[in-house]
Amino acid sequence: METKRTKKETPSAGKAGQVRKLPKIFVLDTNVLLHDYRALRNFQDNDIVIPMVDLEEIDRFKRGNEQINYNAREIMRALDKLSEEGLFHTGASLGKGMGRLSVVLGKGLTAEMKAASMADIPDHRILAVALDVQKDNPGRQVRLITKDVNLRMKAKALGMPAEDYLTDKAPEESDYLKRKLGSVRVSDSVIARLYERPEGVLPGDVKVKPAANEYFELASSDTHLPVMYNPLSKSIVKVESLKVMGITARNDEQACALDALMRPQVQLVALTGVAGTGKTLLALAAALAQVNDYKSVLLSRPVIPLKNQDMGFLPGDANEKLGPYMLPLYDNLAVIKNKTRISTQEYAQIEDMQKDGAFQITPLAYIRGRSLSDTFFIIDEAQNLTPHEVKTIITRAGEGTKLVFTGDIRQIDSPYLDSRSNGLSYLCDRMFGQEVFAHVNLKKGERSHLAEIAGKLL
């Protein structure tokens, strides 16, 4: 099917007689629309084609309380508004300075796809539509946009240019970390002054320009000292090694993490790092240590069933089905309980909070729609969230709430997210330098010597 344009949108002579290139045509996979329901507004003046099979797949997700269900409903509402403007025929205009949107039925798998014994499944029908559009528009660039790596490879094998949806992708981690100071060489006298002066030293004394709440290291001839830049006092201060709820920092990175978690002015914290670095344990210990400052403590994580298994295969009611996914959080709570058992008061306080509902471990889907005030909210495994889901969670925060996102951006269970497109990377990239935000990247594993060796060698 050829995508038609108005006279105003046809090629025209530009400066020096140059012919303006025709806008591109982007064919969108279902996962792009479910990832970001606002995706239709992110292709500038280029045309968009949505295969009809996309609508069939979206319909399967319209019921439910998770973010993907909300996105499905929103994209269908957006398409419904355009349905009377030629959406299924000549295409509907997306607005001034933007392209046209068409929904295409498709002709089925191409002869080349059938010759390759490709099954008649939704992914392949979407690819077939893209190939048909490419054939019907020989003078225009056609690209398939999908978050499915396997489908991108199949498309390229058939001569169809394919790309990931890049709008909300963060830079590579290496590029992001280049903005951080890391280790800074200083004289022994600067280190001595930091020990002598609790108020710290000025950035000019260290000859650096740190971002707000940035944690880094000062290194002299014989000392390595973790420090942070306090945007309130506009000074660089020494990071103290804290002990909270029986948990003591085992390395400088953990000391920085606890410092950020315990600072009242830091309302949003991101802790990244590989498994076993103590991210969740530190966050939970800090939350329980500050129960007098918050009305409740929430600990949550997204439920991502492995190997495409639905929760329905598990026995029991809803809480029993969700139990296995919450076990890692209960494990961390058990560690803290064991550490505080000698302190009857602290142990009893945790028990009372659980009984009264002031401390809850719950799936993230149950948080949607709530307004959270005076709450210490920990979101574990945040690398499995989309950027829009992270935004939705943060916008739920009311007065007096502190949010902590933890995760390993190299250990992603969602098939349509990667180290750059996940919500945790997006959060660290966009919030860096804000006075309410702090990010600490933990590298050294502390779960056990065996776990650390296995993480490095296996």
Disulfide bonds with the S-S distance in Angstrom:
none
